[in-house]
């Protein structure tokens, strides 16, 4: 049996313009440059960005984005899900629809390079009540 895993450390994301991607991720997901890992961002290495708590890290590699990609799913609470739905609708300039998976709710979107993202929550009942409200 394999040893136990603790968490996902980071996810590699291919972007065509790392500077533009860094700005997009800050505005849309609130992720900012991780100063202590900044030395890796030279010679083709990754620019690591993360959330304030240090629990979410993306490694931005400046390369031609590839067609085959995995969706990066980020977990949130029910209340955070509603806040994310509204935030994404505002910053992306279009209504982001919640998808009912019967056990969870998700919203889906792509970054400017086509990398797919999912914000998901398993607090099903709280979200079901909230999305039934006008404007949610």
Phi and psi in degrees as a GROMACS rama.xvg file:
@    title "Ramachandran Plot"
@    xaxis  label "Phi"
@    yaxis  label "Psi"
@TYPE xy
-67.0897  156.806  UNK-2
-64.1652  161.627  UNK-3
-72.3426  140.935  UNK-4
-95.66  145.29  UNK-5
-94.7654  -43.1835  UNK-6
-173.303  171.438  UNK-7
-81.3894  123.477  UNK-8
-74.8007  -51.3455  UNK-9
-162.693  167.219  UNK-10
-125.997  133.545  UNK-11
-78.3134  130.392  UNK-12
-127.809  125.841  UNK-13
-90.0002  128.094  UNK-14
-131.887  148.919  UNK-15
-81.819  -26.1656  UNK-16
-141.034  103.004  UNK-17
-62.9529  -37.0335  UNK-18
-64.12  -46.6938  UNK-19
-65.1216  -39.8024  UNK-20
-63.9652  -41.9695  UNK-21
-58.2008  -42.7266  UNK-22
-65.5709  -43.5516  UNK-23
-61.9105  -46.7555  UNK-24
-65.0368  -32.9833  UNK-25
-67.4054  -46.0368  UNK-26
-69.9437  -44.1937  UNK-27
-85.9342  -46.3685  UNK-28
-107.503  -6.21531  UNK-29
71.8319  26.0826  UNK-30
-96.4716  137.177  UNK-31
-130.521  160.199  UNK-32
-52.9281  133.926  UNK-33
-91.956  104.166  UNK-34
-55.554  -42.6419  UNK-35
-69.7846  -11.1245  UNK-36
-111.166  5.86229  UNK-37
-62.2756  -27.3873  UNK-38
-64.347  -20.0158  UNK-39
-72.7611  -17.5047  UNK-40
-81.1363  28.3438  UNK-41
-120.157  156.433  UNK-42
59.1038  34.8654  UNK-43
88.8095  0.29623  UNK-44
-75.7814  174.147  UNK-45
-81.845  146.386  UNK-46
-95.3945  111.879  UNK-47
-89.3879  128.792  UNK-48
-120.824  154.989  UNK-49
-158.367  173.738  UNK-50
-84.4143  169.534  UNK-51
-60.5978  -38.4369  UNK-52
-73.0314  -13.7497  UNK-53
75.3314  21.1482  UNK-54
-101.749  -11.5722  UNK-55
-126.052  124.595  UNK-56
-132.874  133.796  UNK-57
-119.552  137.482  UNK-58
-104.824  107.434  UNK-59
-85.2032  117.128  UNK-60
-107.641  126.275  UNK-61
-82.5445  103.531  UNK-62
-152.784  166.852  UNK-63
-67.4417  121.354  UNK-64
-59.3257  142.817  UNK-65
-97.7923  154.14  UNK-66
-67.727  -37.6799  UNK-67
-88.7165  118.348  UNK-68
-139.291  157.345  UNK-69
-103.298  145.684  UNK-70
-75.0046  135.929  UNK-71
-97.1329  112.974  UNK-72
-100.707  130.329  UNK-73
-115.605  130.608  UNK-74
-91.7128  137.952  UNK-75
-141.342  166.621  UNK-76
-76.6132  174.288  UNK-77
-62.3679  -48.1342  UNK-78
-63.5089  -40.4507  UNK-79
-64.6838  -35.3948  UNK-80
-58.1428  -47.8027  UNK-81
-62.2555  -42.3605  UNK-82
-62.7859  -41.3445  UNK-83
-64.7502  -40.9806  UNK-84
-58.9732  -46.2258  UNK-85
-66.6081  -44.7215  UNK-86
-60.0585  -48.5576  UNK-87
-63.2767  -39.369  UNK-88
-60.0197  -39.33  UNK-89
-69.8821  -52.4784  UNK-90
-75.6037  -25.8138  UNK-91
-89.374  -10.8627  UNK-92
72.3122  23.2135  UNK-93
-153.637  154.767  UNK-94
-66.7512  126.242  UNK-95
-98.7955  121.461  UNK-96
-91.5959  137.036  UNK-97
-80.2149  135.195  UNK-98
-107.264  127.296  UNK-99
-87.0495  115.084  UNK-100
-102.783  12.5919  UNK-101
71.2155  -22.5825  UNK-102
-118.142  -21.0832  UNK-103
-149.209  169.737  UNK-104
-121.653  145.73  UNK-105
-142.301  152.811  UNK-106
-121.615  146.207  UNK-107
-124.614  143.807  UNK-108
-161.363  165.735  UNK-109
-120.459  151.974  UNK-110
-79.6924  173.948  UNK-111
-59.8437  -20.3409  UNK-112
-93.8247  5.75481  UNK-113
88.3382  3.18821  UNK-114
-67.4565  126.657  UNK-115
-85.2653  140.328  UNK-116
-128.775  151.833  UNK-117
-136.263  131.719  UNK-118
-106.076  123.965  UNK-119
-135.095  151.22  UNK-120
-143.116  143.577  UNK-121
-98.5391  6.2072  UNK-122
-83.0606  67.0849  UNK-123
-56.5945  -53.8403  UNK-124
-62.8832  -43.336  UNK-125
-61.7641  -39.8816  UNK-126
-73.2055  -40.1509  UNK-127
-57.347  -42.7216  UNK-128
-66.0575  -42.5912  UNK-129
-69.1904  -42.3714  UNK-130
-71.5198  -17.2948  UNK-131
-74.8583  -15.7266  UNK-132
-77.6798  141.082  UNK-133
-59.7781  137.456  UNK-134
86.1536  -4.36323  UNK-135
